Amino acid sequence: MVKAISEGAGAFLQHYPRVAVVVTAQALGHENAMTVDWHTPLSLNPPLYGIAVAPQRFTYQLIAESKEFGLNFLPFEMVELVALVGSTGGWQVDKFQSFNINREQPVKTTVPILEAAYAAYECRLVDDREYGDHRLLVGEIVAVHQLKEVFTPEEMLNLNIVSPVLYLGHEHYLTAARETIREIL
Ligand SMILES: Cc1cc2nc3c(=O)[nH]c(=O)nc-3n(C[C@H](O)[C@H](O)[C@H](O)COP(=O)(O)O)c2cc1C
């Protein structure tokens, strides 16, 4: 097989598959949720987390205003909601009302926490910087919500109990099958 060489990034720049999460925010009398798969932990101490958000997203306006965001990890049973909030603009639609999204109370911020999430972070914005067509928003995690029973004692996801949402690109989603796990010592 011959490898093609090209300039520029191409669609595979996105290095699929990636975990798709739901970012939440509230400000100016609105609350909103959007899907993000460009996200990464950045530091353990202090606990910092980065998300790449295009500035035209409604969610970006709410985060810029409130200086807070939430990060919600949903199980694969909720994949349709993940796709929905990632394809609807909060400028036009109240996604919480239209999609019947249940929330829980945050403890350190005002961001909506999704009841269906097996894990969620409350973050306070510490940096907001432009990188090309996206902005890198860095948040300090100030509270972690976790369904303890879906994690192993080492805090790995227990795939016998919960399946994460992975995004393959072009509206294709999948999950991680426990049969594929290999422990390499
Ligand atoms: C699987 C998936 C991953 C996405 N990842 C990102 C992302 O990392 N950054 C981003 O700005 N938009 C991303 N989007 C697009 C936004 O979720 C989408 O534009 C959304 O409608 C924005 O909503 P809002 O305008 O209400 O904030 C993604 C969409 C999907 C479906």
The ligand as a Tripos MOL2 file, in Angstrom:
@<TRIPOS>MOLECULE
LIG
   31    33     1     0     0
SMALL
NO_CHARGES

@<TRIPOS>ATOM
      1 C1        -19.3490   15.0390   17.9170 C.3       1 LIG1
      2 C2        -19.2260   16.5360   17.8430 C.ar      1 LIG1
      3 C3        -18.0740   17.1350   18.3090 C.ar      1 LIG1
      4 C4        -17.9470   18.5430   18.2640 C.ar      1 LIG1
      5 N1        -16.8040   19.1140   18.7510 N.ar      1 LIG1
      6 C5        -16.7020   20.4710   18.7620 C.ar      1 LIG1
      7 C6        -15.5500   21.0750   19.3370 C.ar      1 LIG1
      8 O1        -14.6440   20.4040   19.8390 O.2       1 LIG1
      9 N2        -15.4850   22.4350   19.3330 N.ar      1 LIG1
     10 C7        -16.4850   23.2190   18.7950 C.ar      1 LIG1
     11 O2        -16.3820   24.4600   18.8170 O.2       1 LIG1
     12 N3        -17.5950   22.6570   18.2480 N.ar      1 LIG1
     13 C8        -17.7240   21.3110   18.2390 C.ar      1 LIG1
     14 N4        -18.8490   20.7220   17.7280 N.ar      1 LIG1
     15 C9        -19.9110   21.5780   17.1550 C.3       1 LIG1
     16 C10       -20.8440   22.1800   18.1960 C.3       1 LIG1
     17 O3        -21.2260   21.2340   19.1830 O.3       1 LIG1
     18 C11       -22.1030   22.7020   17.4780 C.3       1 LIG1
     19 O4        -21.7190   23.7220   16.5810 O.3       1 LIG1
     20 C12       -23.1880   23.1950   18.4130 C.3       1 LIG1
     21 O5        -24.3890   23.3020   17.6910 O.3       1 LIG1
     22 C13       -22.8530   24.5210   19.0630 C.3       1 LIG1
     23 O6        -23.9420   24.8830   19.8750 O.3       1 LIG1
     24 P1        -24.1550   26.3520   20.4550 P.3       1 LIG1
     25 O7        -24.0730   27.3180   19.3010 O.co2     1 LIG1
     26 O8        -25.5120   26.2810   21.0710 O.co2     1 LIG1
     27 O9        -23.0690   26.5950   21.4590 O.co2     1 LIG1
     28 C14       -18.9920   19.3320   17.7400 C.ar      1 LIG1
     29 C15       -20.1660   18.7150   17.2650 C.ar      1 LIG1
     30 C16       -20.2800   17.3290   17.3240 C.ar      1 LIG1
     31 C17       -21.5430   16.6780   16.8380 C.3       1 LIG1
@<TRIPOS>BOND
     1     1     2 1
     2     2     3 ar
     3     2    30 ar
     4     3     4 ar
     5     4     5 ar
     6     4    28 ar
     7     5     6 ar
     8     6     7 ar
     9     6    13 1
    10     7     8 2
    11     7     9 ar
    12     9    10 ar
    13    10    11 2
    14    10    12 ar
    15    12    13 ar
    16    13    14 ar
    17    14    15 1
    18    14    28 ar
    19    15    16 1
    20    16    17 1
    21    16    18 1
    22    18    19 1
    23    18    20 1
    24    20    21 1
    25    20    22 1
    26    22    23 1
    27    23    24 1
    28    24    25 2
    29    24    26 1
    30    24    27 1
    31    28    29 ar
    32    29    30 ar
    33    30    31 1
@<TRIPOS>SUBSTRUCTURE
     1 LIG1         1 GROUP 0 **** ****
